[in-house]
Amino acid sequence: MRVLLTGHQGYLGTVMAPLLAAAGHDVTGVDSGLFADCVLGGLDVPDVPGIRADIRDLTVEQLTGFDAVVHLAALSNDPLGSLAPEVTYDINHHASARLARLAKEAGVSRFAYASTCSVYGAQGGDDLVDEDAALKPVTPYAVSKVRVEDDLVELADRDFVPFSLRNATAFGFSPRLRADIVLNNLVGRAVLTGRVTVLSDGTPWRPLVHAQDIAGAVIAGLAAPADAVRARAFNIGTEENNRTVAEIAAAVVEAVPGSRLEITGETGADPRSYRVDFSRARKALDFEARWTIPEGARQLAREYRARGLTQDAFDNTFTRLAVLDRRRRAGELDPAMRVLG
C-alpha cells in the first residue's frame, strides 16, 4: 500500500516508519516537527520522505493517492491534556475526525487509528476488560480518543475501512525517545540515579506494549480482510504485560543491577487501573505481541548507557511537557501549539 503516516517524527512513528517500509509499504510521513530534534545520543535517524505540516492543516489534495492513513499524531500526554484540554481536544479529537473525513473524501481505503487502553480508565475489579467493556476515561487525552473512535464508526462504509488500535502503554527504545512513560522513565531513573522511585502506592494495574509490537499490529491491521477490521477496536498488547506499577518497578531493579526500589506512596492510589484482554487481536488480526517487560527494560538500560543518556536530556529533551514549555518560551509555538516559522 501507499501509506501516509502521521507523526512519523515522534516516538512511535520513528520506530514504525522503517518497519512499515520493510513490510513492503511505500511510506510518506507527515509531521509538524514538534519533537523532530529530540534524538538520543546523536543517532542517525533514517526518516522516510515527509510532509512538514500540522495535521489540522492537511487538505484533500495532500491525501489523494494514498491507500491507507496510519494516524499516530497527537498530544500524547495525560498531564499535558489536563493542562491544556481545549488544545488537546482540538488536535486529538477535532483534527483527527477531520483527517478521517478528508481521507474518505480522497478515496483512502484504510484508516488505522492509534487509540489507547486508557479509554478503560477506572475499571475496578479483577476481571480482564475486553473491547466491549464500558469505557471510563478519566483524562482529556483518553476522552479525545473515545470521541474519535465513535466518529470513525460513523464514517465507515464498504469503501472506507477505519479501525482503532487501543494500544497499551508503550515502552521500548526509540531514537526519538520518550522518558515520560512508565517503563522508559523508571529505567532512566535507575540508570541515572540508582533509584527506582514509584510515587503512587504501586497497586494500580497497567498493561504495557513495546513500540515495535504496536508497529506490528498496524501492519497486521493493514493486511487483514476488510470485514475483520471495519469499524472495530482492538486492544494491542499481551496479557503477560498486565502488571501492577510495583511489579513493573521490580522488573526495572532486575534489569539495572545495583538499583534499589522506593515506593513512596506520596501521591496515593492512581484511579487509572485496569487489566486488559488482548484476544480479539490474536483472533482477527493474527497478531501476537512479542516483547516482555523484562526484555524491554534490559533493552532500554543497554541503549541508555550506550547512547550516553544524561540527566539534563532525560528531564528536558525527552519529557514532552518540558519540550513544549521550552519551545513556547522561545516563541517557537503559538498558544494553539502550532509550530511557528
Secondary structure as UniProt FT lines:
FT   STRAND          2..6
FT   TURN            7..9
FT   HELIX           11..22
FT   TURN            23..24
FT   STRAND          26..31
FT   TURN            34..37
FT   HELIX           40..42
FT   STRAND          50..52
FT   HELIX           55..57
FT   HELIX           60..63
FT   TURN            64..65
FT   STRAND          68..71
FT   HELIX           78..83
FT   HELIX           85..88
FT   HELIX           89..95
FT   HELIX           96..105
FT   TURN            106..107
FT   STRAND          110..116
FT   HELIX           117..120
FT   TURN            131..132
FT   HELIX           140..155
FT   STRAND          161..167
FT   STRAND          169..171
FT   HELIX           182..193
FT   STRAND          195..200
FT   STRAND          205..210
FT   HELIX           211..223
FT   HELIX           226..229
FT   TURN            230..231
FT   STRAND          232..236
FT   HELIX           239..241
FT   STRAND          242..244
FT   HELIX           245..255
FT   TURN            257..258
FT   STRAND          260..268
FT   HELIX           279..285
FT   HELIX           293..306
FT   TURN            307..308
FT   HELIX           311..316
FT   HELIX           320..329
FT   TURN            330..331
FT   TURN            335..336
//
